[in-house]
Amino acid sequence: MTTNSSQNRAAWALLSTARGVSAAQEAASTYSDVSDASDACAALPETSFEILPALAQKQEALLENLRGAGRMMVAFSGGVDSSYLAWAAHRALGDDCLSVTALSPSYPASHRAVAEDVVERFGLSHRFVETDEMERESYRANASDRCYHCKSELFETMDRLGRELGFSATCYGVNTDDTGDFRPGHRAAAEHAVRAPFLEIGLSKAEIRSLSRAAGLPTADLPASACLSSRLPYGTQVTVERLGQVEQGEENLRGLGFRQLRLRHHGELARIEIDPQELPRALDPEMAKRIVQAIKPLGFRYVSLDLEGYRTGSLNEVLQVHRDEPLR
């Protein structure tokens, strides 16, 4: 893992690449002692972020849904979705809500720093827990159901914590956009009766970003994120060393000013996906040289730039290829 100083730099890189530093964030940061994030939002001018009536109704429906949940834990990573869910659950339930962040080699240090920032700004009840998915051979094997084994470990850990602390329910931040890709982690959630409030209300990623801006959450415009293991092609063993290479490589690329990116680990080859809008800058010969200098010393023999650019779930494309192959 990286040091605290580099962790903070990585977190700042994530936050500073989010589009805009809003008045809402500034107002929220002045309320370091409030117990309810709504106090920070109330301090904002009403015109700071205007929510359309239909979206405001969805937010109220979400809060009402959460109020009836009893004592609830939130699986909280510090990403866009889980941060808004943690904020909403805290607003609805107060001390009857606990946000839980799992620490493991696949969780980037920069994400931990962002999670800690959200907790501090909004006074969330929070706890870190250690998860041991790396001890599971089925997880390390990195088959197409890797995410199932990871989420199983997470929800088993949260189940134990809930019994210990007297929480009766768990929820996570899957949204309507997440139902279109291959995500075996949802099966683990169903097996552990984990609730999905965004699906119950019908909230999309774009709507969650809009509501996050209105709440003053610094995560509103963060790039899409996923665990570090998602950068390894299926069948490539998950190891602490490989996860460290990916984490450091992506941090180095953000240090060059790129916003939305992935470093896909193909053994000796690092395949870099960058948002198509940022590709022209990456293709500049001088920048290409800097990219190589940032990545090759991490242990890669070759550094390549994917000309299709960044896209969610690109490593799932091989699964679609196999589905399309004729039966023999």
C-alpha positions in Angstrom: 0.0 0.0 0.0 1.1 3.6 -0.5 2.1 6.0 2.2 -0.3 8.5 3.7 1.2 11.4 1.8 1.0 9.5 -1.6 -2.5 8.3 -0.5 -3.5 11.9 0.0 -2.0 12.9 -3.4 -3.9 10.2 -5.1 -7.1 11.2 -3.4 -6.6 14.8 -4.5 -5.9 13.6 -8.0 -9.3 11.8 -8.0 -11.2 14.7 -6.5 -9.5 17.4 -8.6 -10.2 15.6 -11.9 -13.9 15.6 -11.0 -15.6 18.3 -13.0 -15.9 21.5 -10.9 -15.4 22.2 -7.2 -18.8 23.3 -6.2 -20.1 25.8 -3.7 -21.9 22.8 -2.2 -18.5 21.2 -1.4 -17.3 24.4 0.2 -20.4 24.7 2.3 -20.2 21.1 3.4 -16.5 21.5 4.4 -17.5 24.2 6.9 -19.8 21.9 8.8 -17.2 19.5 10.1 -19.1 19.0 13.4 -22.7 18.5 12.1 -24.4 15.2 12.7 -26.6 15.5 9.7 -25.5 16.3 6.2 -28.7 18.1 5.6 -27.4 21.0 7.8 -24.6 21.6 5.3 -27.1 21.5 2.4 -29.4 23.9 4.2 -26.5 26.5 4.3 -26.4 26.5 0.5 -28.2 29.1 -1.6 -31.3 27.5 -3.0 -30.1 28.1 -6.5 -26.8 26.3 -6.1 -28.1 23.0 -7.4 -31.7 22.8 -8.4 -33.2 19.3 -8.5 -36.0 18.7 -11.0 -39.3 17.9 -9.2 -39.4 14.4 -10.5 -35.9 13.7 -9.2 -36.7 15.4 -5.8 -39.6 13.0 -5.5 -37.3 10.0 -6.1 -35.0 11.3 -3.4 -37.8 11.6 -1.0 -39.0 8.1 -1.9 -35.5 6.8 -1.2 -35.3 8.5 2.2 -38.8 7.1 3.1 -37.6 3.7 1.9 -34.6 3.9 4.1 -36.5 5.2 7.2 -38.4 1.9 7.2 -35.3 -0.2 7.1 -34.6 -0.5 10.8 -30.9 -0.5 11.8 -29.0 -0.7 8.6 -25.4 -1.0 7.4 -24.2 0.5 4.1 -21.4 -1.1 2.1 -19.4 2.0 1.5 -16.3 2.3 -0.7 -16.1 6.0 -1.2 -17.3 5.8 -4.8 -20.1 7.9 -6.4 -23.0 5.4 -5.6 -22.0 4.2 -2.2 -21.2 7.8 -1.0 -24.6 9.0 -1.9 -26.3 6.0 -0.4 -24.3 6.5 2.8 -25.3 10.1 2.9 -29.0 9.3 2.3 -29.0 6.5 4.9 -27.4 8.7 7.5 -29.9 11.5 6.7 -32.8 9.0 7.0 -31.6 6.9 10.0 -29.0 8.9 11.9 -27.2 6.7 14.4 -29.2 3.7 13.2 -27.0 3.7 10.1 -23.4 2.4 10.0 -21.3 2.8 6.8 -18.8 0.0 6.5 -15.7 0.0 4.3 -13.8 -3.2 3.6 -10.0 -3.0 3.5 -8.1 -5.5 1.3 -5.3 -5.4 -1.3 -7.8 -4.8 -4.1 -9.1 -1.6 -2.5 -7.0 1.4 -3.6 -5.5 3.7 -1.0 -6.8 6.7 -2.9 -10.4 5.4 -2.5 -9.8 5.0 1.2 -8.7 8.6 1.5 -11.9 9.8 -0.4 -14.1 7.6 1.9 -12.4 9.1 5.0 -13.0 12.6 3.6 -16.8 11.9 3.1 -17.0 10.4 6.6 -15.4 13.5 8.2 -17.3 16.1 6.2 -20.7 14.6 6.9 -20.3 13.1 10.3 -21.1 9.5 9.2 -21.1 6.7 11.6 -18.4 4.5 10.1 -16.2 1.5 10.6 -13.4 -0.2 8.6 -13.3 -4.0 8.4 -10.7 -6.3 7.1 -11.8 -8.8 4.4 -9.9 -11.9 3.4 -11.0 -12.6 -0.1 -7.3 -13.2 -1.0 -7.4 -16.3 1.2 -10.1 -17.8 -1.1 -8.6 -19.9 -3.9 -11.8 -19.3 -5.9 -11.2 -15.6 -5.8 -7.5 -15.7 -6.6 -8.2 -18.0 -9.6 -9.9 -15.0 -11.2 -12.6 -16.9 -13.1 -15.5 -14.9 -14.5 -17.3 -15.2 -11.2 -14.5 -13.6 -9.2 -16.8 -10.7 -8.1 -19.2 -13.2 -6.6 -16.5 -14.6 -4.3 -15.4 -11.1 -3.3 -18.9 -9.9 -2.5 -19.6 -13.1 -0.6 -16.6 -12.4 1.6 -17.8 -8.8 2.1 -21.3 -9.7 3.0 -20.3 -12.5 5.2 -18.1 -10.1 7.1 -20.9 -7.5 7.3 -23.3 -10.2 8.5 -21.0 -11.0 11.4 -20.6 -7.4 12.2 -24.3 -6.8 12.1 -25.0 -9.6 14.5 -22.3 -8.2 16.9 -23.6 -4.6 16.8 -27.4 -5.3 16.4 -28.0 -4.2 12.8 -30.8 -6.0 11.1 -30.2 -5.1 7.4 -27.4 -4.3 4.9 -27.7 -2.4 1.6 -25.3 -1.6 -1.3 -25.3 1.0 -4.0 -26.1 -0.9 -7.2 -28.1 1.3 -9.6 -30.2 0.7 -12.7 -27.3 1.2 -15.1 -25.5 -1.7 -13.4 -28.0 -4.3 -14.5 -26.8 -4.2 -18.1 -23.3 -5.6 -17.6 -22.1 -9.0 -16.3 -21.9 -8.5 -12.5 -21.9 -11.8 -10.6 -21.6 -9.9 -7.3 -25.3 -9.3 -7.4 -25.9 -13.0 -6.8 -23.9 -12.8 -3.6 -26.1 -9.8 -2.5 -29.2 -11.8 -3.2 -27.9 -14.8 -1.2 -27.3 -12.6 1.8 -30.6 -10.6 1.5 -28.7 -7.4 0.9 -31.0 -4.6 -0.2 -30.5 -2.4 -3.2 -32.4 0.8 -2.5 -31.4 2.5 -5.8 -33.0 -0.4 -7.7 -36.1 -0.3 -5.5 -36.6 3.3 -6.3 -35.2 3.2 -9.9 -32.2 5.6 -9.7 -29.7 5.8 -12.5 -26.0 6.8 -12.3 -26.7 10.2 -13.8 -29.5 10.8 -11.2 -27.2 9.8 -8.4 -24.6 12.2 -9.6 -27.1 15.0 -9.7 -28.4 14.3 -6.2 -24.8 14.0 -5.0 -24.1 17.5 -6.3 -27.1 18.9 -4.5 -26.0 17.2 -1.3 -22.5 18.7 -1.6 -20.8 15.4 -1.9 -17.2 15.7 -3.2 -17.7 12.4 -5.0 -20.5 13.7 -7.4 -18.3 13.9 -10.5 -15.6 11.3 -9.7 -14.8 8.9 -12.5 -16.3 5.5 -12.5 -14.3 3.2 -10.2 -14.0 -0.5 -9.5 -11.7 -2.8 -7.5 -8.2 -3.3 -8.6 -8.8 -7.0 -9.4 -11.1 -5.9 -12.2 -7.9 -4.9 -14.2 -6.7 -8.5 -14.5 -8.0 -10.6 -17.4 -10.0 -13.6 -16.4 -7.7 -16.5 -15.7 -4.8 -14.3 -14.5 -4.1 -15.1 -10.9 -4.9 -12.3 -8.5 -1.7 -11.5 -6.5 -0.8 -8.7 -4.2 2.1 -7.8 -6.5 -0.1 -7.4 -9.5 -2.6 -5.3 -7.7 0.2 -3.1 -6.5 1.4 -2.6 -10.0 -2.0 -1.6 -11.2 -2.6 0.8 -8.3 0.7 2.6 -8.6 0.4 2.7 -12.4 -3.0 4.3 -12.3 -1.9 6.8 -9.7 1.1 7.7 -12.0 -1.2 8.2 -14.9 -3.5 10.5 -12.9 -0.4 12.4 -11.9 0.0 13.1 -15.7 -3.4 14.7 -15.7 -5.6 11.9 -17.1 -9.0 11.6 -15.6 -10.9 8.5 -16.7 -8.5 5.5 -17.2 -7.7 1.9 -16.5 -4.5 0.0 -16.5 -5.2 -3.5 -17.7 -2.6 -6.0 -16.5 -1.7 -8.6 -19.3 1.5 -10.0 -17.7 4.5 -8.3 -19.2 2.1 -5.9 -21.1 0.3 -2.9 -19.6 -2.7 -2.0 -21.7 -3.9 1.5 -20.9 -7.4 2.6 -21.6 -8.0 6.4 -21.5 -11.3 8.3 -22.1 -11.6 8.8 -25.9 -11.8 12.6 -25.3 -8.3 12.4 -23.7 -6.8 10.1 -26.3 -5.3 12.9 -28.5 -3.3 14.1 -25.6 -2.1 10.6 -24.8 -1.1 10.1 -28.4 1.2 13.1 -28.5 4.8 11.7 -28.8 6.1 13.5 -25.8 3.2 12.5 -23.6 3.5 8.9 -24.9 7.2 8.9 -23.8 6.1 10.2 -20.3 3.5 7.4 -20.1 6.1 4.8 -20.8 8.4 6.3 -18.2 5.5 6.2 -15.6 4.6 2.6 -16.3 7.5 0.5 -17.5 9.6 0.8 -14.2 6.7 -0.9 -12.4 7.7 -4.2 -13.9 6.1 -4.2 -17.4 8.1 -5.0 -20.5 5.6 -3.4 -22.9 3.3 -0.4 -22.6 0.4 -0.1 -25.0 -2.4 2.4 -25.5 -5.8 0.9 -26.3 -7.1 2.9 -29.4 -10.8 2.1 -28.4 -10.2 4.0 -25.2 -11.8 3.5 -21.8 -15.0 1.5 -21.6 -16.7 -0.1 -18.7 -16.2 -3.9 -18.4 -13.9 -4.2 -21.3 -12.5 -7.4 -19.9 -16.0 -8.9 -20.1 -15.8 -8.6 -23.9 -14.1 -12.0 -24.0 -17.1 -13.5 -22.3 -19.4 -12.2 -25.1 -17.0 -13.7 -27.7 -17.3 -17.1 -26.1 -21.1 -16.8 -25.9 -21.2 -16.0 -29.7 -19.1 -18.9 -30.7 -21.1 -21.7 -32.3 -21.6 -25.0 -30.4 -19.3 -27.8 -31.6 
